[in-house]
């Protein structure tokens, strides 16, 4: 069974501020195949702050550096 209870925020895996586990059910056999965490307002705020901070450097970067391949 997959255990996906942490969130990837600001480049690292962090535990939820208020853990709320949720079982993900496989509809074909009705068995639990993963446990995830449902985010809280605090988790959303932490993610939003990290995204805003990351955008400060990203917005000034050259377009070429943002592309997955080097286009000349």
LINDADA-V26945 format. One record per backbone hydrogen bond with DSSP energy under -0.5 kcal/mol. NH is the residue of the N-H (numbers start at 1). CO is the residue of the C=O. Records with the same first field share a line. If there is no record, write none. Layout:
BEGIN
NH = CO + CO
END
This chain:
BEGIN
2 = 33
4 = 2 + 35
7 = 14
9 = 7 + 12
12 = 9
14 = 7 + 12
16 = 5
22 = 36
24 = 34
25 = 23
26 = 31
27 = 25
29 = 26
30 = 26
31 = 26
33 = 24
34 = 24
35 = 2
36 = 22
37 = 4
38 = 20
39 = 37
44 = 40
45 = 41
46 = 42
47 = 43
48 = 44
49 = 45
50 = 46
51 = 47
52 = 48
53 = 49
54 = 50
55 = 51
56 = 52
57 = 53 + 54
58 = 54
59 = 55
60 = 57
61 = 58
65 = 62
66 = 62 + 63
67 = 63 + 64
71 = 69
72 = 70
END
